[in-house]
Amino acid sequence: MDEPATFKRLRNADVAVIHDDVDETYWWLLRSLPAIHYLGFETFTYPTSWRTLNTGGQFQSYSQQYDYLEYEYKVLGQIEEEAFDDDLVVISNEYYESETQYSVDHLVSRYSSVPETLLIVTDSKRFTPRGGQRPLYQEQFVEAVGSYQRLYNGFESIYENAGWGFPLLDTMNIFLHDNANIYAFVTGQSIETTEELFDVLPDAPYLPLYSVFGQIFGREDEFGTVPLSEDDVEGLERWLRRRVEWDRKTARDIAQSLNRAVGEEGKTFDPSYVPRSPKVHEARQEAKSINPDESSIHKRYRSWLEEEFL
């Protein structure tokens, strides 16, 4: 099928803006990152605390940062001049724009005069850069894409046309749909909610989502995984809520469940065990039936199953 017009408008824009009307203003915003990454955007910036297990205290550490998918992350306040040679995605909200020093106003000015694209994803259609006279979407030089729902719907059509679809009923995070699709392909068992996905995750080391938890629970400079401290479990709860549309209780329950799984079974999320796992071997055998030339989705799924843990 032809690529949705929205995708082309994004790639051709100097400055573009998408608003994601999340129910939880301070959470969920990173659910859009996989979709934008799949469009070919490789460089992202958003608050560094969203990549850590910090709990919001006065003394926060940013030395350990985690995320799935391979993209380049930059700290908004440390973007160098050469960064403007590449497209850039900023994910932020009105609080960070108005109440912190991390405004996007200088980026808007810079990218409006270069051929590369600046894409801003924010929580409100009325988002106005500091010092601006009107909402960003009303500026003549800005491509107002509309809501993230429009982008998501475009991908949903592409996935359905490729024979995969979006199986999860409670998320707009496409990477989570990818994992649910792969799980169903390998096991023959469909799952319909994000909670179900995370329930099966500890026993599905072939899923691309699995590897980031190897980093989160891993021992520094050692093999194996260990349970998190109570503070870090709370931090994991917050990390999850940035990416998955959960309330606090659900995220806490999932974080505690993952932590228990590591404590009960020493091999859970252990990267050194994954290549030896019979389930990974079986998944790689199943991957041979995926034709990577059929679509970019088929190609991505086969690559994940065959190469992720080599």
C-alpha positions as CSV (number, residue, x, y, z in Angstrom):
1,M,0.0,0.0,0.0
2,D,1.1,3.6,-0.5
3,E,2.6,5.4,2.5
4,P,0.1,7.6,4.3
5,A,0.4,11.3,3.4
6,T,1.1,12.1,7.1
7,F,4.4,10.2,6.9
8,K,5.5,12.1,3.9
9,R,4.6,15.5,5.4
10,L,6.7,14.7,8.5
11,R,9.8,13.7,6.5
12,N,9.6,16.8,4.3
13,A,8.9,19.4,7.0
14,D,11.5,21.8,8.5
15,V,9.6,22.0,11.8
16,A,6.7,19.7,12.6
17,V,4.6,19.2,15.7
18,I,2.5,16.3,17.0
19,H,0.4,16.4,20.1
20,D,-0.3,13.3,22.0
21,D,-3.3,13.8,24.3
22,V,-2.3,11.4,27.0
23,D,-4.6,10.9,30.0
24,E,-1.6,11.1,32.3
25,T,0.1,14.4,31.6
26,Y,3.5,13.5,33.2
27,W,3.5,9.9,31.9
28,W,3.0,7.9,28.7
29,L,4.6,10.3,26.3
30,L,7.3,7.9,25.2
31,R,4.7,5.6,23.8
32,S,5.1,7.4,20.5
33,L,8.8,7.0,20.2
34,P,8.8,3.6,18.4
35,A,6.4,4.8,15.7
36,I,8.5,7.9,15.0
37,H,11.7,5.8,15.0
38,Y,10.2,3.4,12.4
39,L,9.7,6.4,10.1
40,G,13.5,6.8,10.0
41,F,14.2,9.3,12.7
42,E,17.3,8.3,14.6
43,T,18.1,11.1,17.0
44,F,15.9,11.8,20.0
45,T,15.9,14.1,23.0
46,Y,13.7,14.1,26.1
47,P,14.2,14.5,29.8
48,T,17.1,12.3,30.9
49,S,15.2,11.3,34.0
50,W,12.8,9.4,31.8
51,R,15.6,7.0,30.9
52,T,16.6,6.2,34.5
53,L,15.2,4.5,37.6
54,N,15.3,7.8,39.5
55,T,12.4,8.4,41.8
56,G,12.4,12.2,41.7
57,G,14.4,12.9,44.8
58,Q,16.8,15.8,45.2
59,F,19.9,13.7,44.5
60,Q,19.4,11.9,41.2
61,S,21.9,9.8,39.3
62,Y,21.9,9.7,35.5
63,S,24.8,7.3,35.1
64,Q,22.5,4.3,34.3
65,Q,20.1,4.9,31.5
66,Y,17.9,2.3,29.8
67,D,15.6,2.0,26.8
68,Y,14.6,-0.4,24.1
69,L,15.3,0.1,20.3
70,E,18.6,1.5,19.0
71,Y,18.6,5.2,18.5
72,E,20.8,8.1,19.4
73,Y,19.9,10.0,22.5
74,K,21.0,13.5,23.2
75,V,20.6,15.7,26.3
76,L,18.6,18.8,25.3
77,G,20.8,21.2,27.1
78,Q,24.0,19.7,25.6
79,I,23.2,19.6,21.9
80,E,26.2,20.7,19.8
81,E,26.2,22.6,16.6
82,E,26.9,19.5,14.5
83,A,23.7,18.0,15.7
84,F,21.8,20.3,13.4
85,D,23.1,18.3,10.5
86,D,20.6,15.6,11.4
87,D,16.9,15.3,11.9
88,L,15.9,15.6,15.6
89,V,12.9,14.5,17.6
90,V,12.1,16.3,20.8
91,I,9.6,14.7,23.2
92,S,8.5,17.2,25.9
93,N,5.5,18.7,27.7
94,E,4.3,22.1,28.8
95,Y,5.8,21.7,32.2
96,Y,9.3,21.2,30.9
97,E,8.9,24.0,28.5
98,S,7.6,26.6,31.0
99,E,9.1,25.5,34.3
100,T,12.6,24.3,33.5
101,Q,15.6,25.6,31.5
102,Y,15.0,23.0,28.8
103,S,13.1,25.1,26.3
104,V,12.9,24.1,22.6
105,D,12.7,27.7,21.4
106,H,16.3,27.8,20.1
107,L,15.8,24.5,18.3
108,V,12.7,25.9,16.5
109,S,14.6,28.9,15.4
110,R,17.6,26.9,14.2
111,Y,15.7,24.2,12.3
112,S,13.4,26.6,10.6
113,S,16.3,27.7,8.5
114,V,18.0,24.4,7.7
115,P,16.9,21.5,5.4
116,E,16.8,18.9,8.3
117,T,13.6,18.2,10.2
118,L,12.8,19.1,13.8
119,L,9.8,17.1,15.1
120,I,8.3,18.1,18.4
121,V,6.0,15.7,20.2
122,T,4.2,17.3,23.1
123,D,1.2,16.7,25.4
124,S,-0.9,19.6,24.2
125,K,-2.1,21.1,21.0
126,R,-1.6,24.5,22.6
127,F,2.1,23.9,23.3
128,T,3.9,27.3,22.9
129,P,7.7,27.6,23.1
130,R,9.0,30.0,25.7
131,G,8.7,33.5,24.4
132,G,6.4,32.5,21.6
133,Q,3.3,34.6,20.7
134,R,1.1,31.7,19.7
135,P,0.9,27.9,19.9
136,L,3.5,26.3,17.8
137,Y,1.1,24.6,15.4
138,Q,-0.2,28.0,14.3
139,E,3.2,29.2,13.1
140,Q,3.4,29.5,9.3
141,F,6.7,27.6,9.0
142,V,5.4,24.6,11.1
143,E,3.9,21.5,9.7
144,A,1.0,20.8,12.1
145,V,0.6,17.0,11.8
146,G,-2.2,16.8,14.3
147,S,-2.5,14.1,17.0
148,Y,-0.4,11.1,17.5
149,Q,-3.6,9.1,16.9
150,R,-3.4,10.0,13.2
151,L,0.2,8.6,13.0
152,Y,-0.8,5.5,14.9
153,N,-3.8,4.9,12.6
154,G,-1.5,5.1,9.6
155,F,0.8,2.4,11.0
156,E,-2.2,0.3,12.0
157,S,-3.3,0.2,8.3
158,I,0.3,-0.7,7.2
159,Y,0.5,-3.6,9.8
160,E,-2.9,-4.9,8.8
161,N,-2.0,-4.8,5.1
162,A,1.1,-6.8,5.9
163,G,-0.9,-9.4,7.7
164,W,0.2,-8.6,11.3
165,G,-2.1,-6.0,12.9
166,F,-2.1,-4.5,16.3
167,P,-3.2,-7.2,18.8
168,L,-3.0,-5.3,22.1
169,L,-6.2,-3.5,23.1
170,D,-4.8,-1.1,25.7
171,T,-1.7,0.6,24.2
172,M,-0.6,2.8,21.3
173,N,3.0,1.8,21.7
174,I,3.8,0.0,18.5
175,F,6.9,-1.7,19.9
176,L,4.7,-3.5,22.4
177,H,2.4,-4.6,19.5
178,D,5.6,-5.9,17.8
179,N,6.4,-8.0,20.8
180,A,2.9,-9.4,21.1
181,N,3.0,-10.3,17.4
182,I,6.3,-12.1,17.7
183,Y,5.1,-14.0,20.8
184,A,2.0,-15.2,18.9
185,F,4.1,-16.1,15.9
186,V,6.5,-18.2,17.9
187,T,4.1,-19.8,20.4
188,G,0.8,-19.8,18.5
189,Q,-0.8,-18.1,21.6
190,S,-2.3,-14.6,21.2
191,I,-2.2,-12.0,23.9
192,E,-4.5,-8.9,24.0
193,T,-3.2,-6.7,26.8
194,T,0.0,-5.2,27.9
195,E,-0.3,-6.9,31.3
196,E,-0.4,-10.3,29.6
197,L,2.7,-9.3,27.6
198,F,4.7,-8.5,30.7
199,D,3.4,-11.7,32.4
200,V,4.9,-13.9,29.7
201,L,8.0,-11.8,29.2
202,P,10.3,-13.4,31.7
203,D,9.8,-16.8,29.9
204,A,10.2,-15.3,26.4
205,P,13.9,-14.4,26.0
206,Y,13.5,-14.2,22.2
207,L,11.3,-11.1,22.4
208,P,13.1,-7.8,21.6
209,L,11.6,-6.2,24.8
210,Y,13.5,-8.8,26.9
211,S,17.0,-7.4,26.4
212,V,16.5,-4.0,28.1
213,F,15.5,-5.8,31.3
214,G,18.8,-7.6,31.1
215,Q,20.4,-4.2,31.4
216,I,18.1,-3.1,34.2
217,F,18.6,-6.2,36.4
218,G,22.1,-7.0,35.3
219,R,25.2,-6.9,37.5
220,E,27.8,-4.4,36.5
221,D,30.9,-6.2,35.1
222,E,29.5,-9.6,36.2
223,F,27.3,-12.3,34.7
224,G,23.8,-12.8,36.0
225,T,20.9,-10.7,37.3
226,V,19.9,-9.6,40.8
227,P,16.6,-8.1,42.2
228,L,16.4,-4.4,42.4
229,S,16.3,-2.5,45.7
230,E,13.0,-1.1,46.9
231,D,13.8,2.4,45.6
232,D,14.8,1.0,42.2
233,V,11.6,-1.0,42.0
234,E,9.8,2.3,42.4
235,G,12.0,3.8,39.8
236,L,11.2,0.9,37.4
237,E,7.5,1.7,38.0
238,R,8.1,5.2,36.8
239,W,10.2,4.1,33.9
240,L,7.4,1.8,32.7
241,R,4.7,4.5,33.0
242,R,6.7,6.7,30.7
243,R,6.2,4.0,28.0
244,V,3.1,2.0,28.8
245,E,-0.4,3.4,29.5
246,W,-0.7,2.1,33.0
247,D,-1.9,3.8,36.2
248,R,0.4,3.8,39.2
249,K,-0.9,0.6,40.8
250,T,-0.6,-1.5,37.6
251,A,2.9,-0.2,36.9
252,R,3.9,-1.0,40.5
253,D,2.4,-4.5,40.3
254,I,4.3,-5.2,37.1
255,A,7.6,-3.8,38.4
256,Q,7.3,-6.0,41.6
257,S,6.3,-9.0,39.5
258,L,9.4,-8.6,37.3
259,N,11.6,-8.2,40.3
260,R,10.2,-11.3,41.9
261,A,10.8,-13.3,38.8
262,V,14.5,-12.3,38.9
263,G,14.7,-13.3,42.6
264,E,13.1,-16.7,42.0
265,E,14.9,-17.7,38.9
266,G,18.6,-16.7,38.5
267,K,18.6,-16.9,34.7
268,T,15.7,-14.5,34.2
269,F,16.8,-11.6,32.0
270,D,20.4,-12.8,32.2
271,P,22.0,-11.9,28.8
272,S,24.6,-14.5,29.2
273,Y,22.0,-17.3,29.3
274,V,19.9,-16.1,26.4
275,P,22.1,-17.5,23.5
276,R,21.8,-21.0,25.2
277,S,18.1,-20.9,25.8
278,P,16.2,-23.6,24.0
279,K,13.3,-21.1,23.5
280,V,15.6,-18.8,21.6
281,H,16.8,-21.6,19.4
282,E,13.2,-22.6,18.7
283,A,12.3,-19.0,17.9
284,R,15.2,-18.7,15.5
285,Q,14.0,-21.8,13.7
286,E,10.5,-20.3,13.4
287,A,12.0,-17.1,12.0
288,K,13.2,-18.9,8.9
289,S,9.6,-18.9,7.7
290,I,9.4,-15.1,7.7
291,N,10.1,-13.6,4.3
292,P,12.0,-10.4,4.9
293,D,11.2,-9.1,1.4
294,E,7.5,-9.1,2.1
295,S,7.5,-5.9,4.1
296,S,9.6,-3.8,6.4
297,I,7.7,-5.4,9.3
298,H,8.6,-8.9,8.2
299,K,12.2,-7.8,7.8
300,R,12.3,-6.3,11.3
301,Y,10.8,-9.3,13.0
302,R,13.1,-11.8,11.3
303,S,16.1,-9.6,12.2
304,W,15.1,-9.4,15.8
305,L,14.5,-13.2,16.1
306,E,17.8,-14.1,14.4
307,E,20.2,-11.4,15.5
308,E,19.1,-9.8,18.7
309,F,21.0,-12.0,21.0
310,L,23.8,-13.4,18.8
